Amino acid sequence: MPLRKISGKECVKILCNKFGFALVRQRGSHIVLQCKTATGTVGTVVPNHKELKLGTLKGVLALAKVDEDAFAEYL
């Protein structure tokens, strides 16, 4: 299943519930998430917008080191 446009809130929900990320802080419309792994801490920033463009979503997933196909399974 390919990626599609989703809201920032939905992106945060999937990353937290399915990939083990935790909300660290929020400043304005930017939500900072972190996940502790065996190799260290991985973090990402998700804009809390009604609709994330595909390029923005791909950037969020790249920072989070989450495979796009694995993420797309939960859409």
SVG drawing of the C-alpha trace seen along z (x, -y; Angstrom):
<svg xmlns="http://www.w3.org/2000/svg" viewBox="-7 -28 31 31">
<polyline fill="none" stroke="black" stroke-width="0.4" points="0.0,0.0 1.5,-3.4 1.7,-6.4 -1.1,-8.9 -1.7,-12.3 -2.7,-12.1 -3.0,-14.5 -0.1,-15.2 -2.2,-13.9 -2.8,-10.6 1.0,-10.3 1.8,-10.9 -0.8,-8.3 0.7,-5.6 4.3,-6.4 3.5,-6.2 1.2,-3.2 2.9,-1.0 6.5,-2.0 7.2,-2.8 7.7,-6.5 6.9,-8.8 5.8,-12.4 8.7,-14.5 7.3,-18.1 5.3,-20.3 6.0,-23.9 3.3,-25.5 2.4,-23.2 5.5,-21.0 5.4,-17.8 8.7,-16.2 8.8,-12.4 11.6,-10.1 12.2,-6.4 15.0,-4.5 16.6,-1.8 19.6,0.5 21.8,-1.8 20.7,-5.0 17.8,-7.5 15.9,-8.3 13.9,-11.4 11.6,-13.2 9.5,-16.3 5.9,-16.1 4.0,-19.2 0.5,-19.1 -1.2,-20.1 -4.6,-19.0 -2.8,-17.4 0.8,-16.5 2.2,-16.6 3.9,-13.4 7.3,-14.9 6.9,-16.1 5.6,-12.7 8.6,-11.0 11.0,-13.4 9.4,-12.7 9.7,-8.9 13.3,-9.3 14.2,-11.2 12.4,-8.5 14.2,-5.7 10.9,-4.0 10.4,-2.2 7.7,-3.7 6.2,-0.4 6.0,0.6 4.3,-2.7 1.9,-2.4 0.5,0.9 -1.2,-1.0 -2.9,-3.6"/>
</svg>
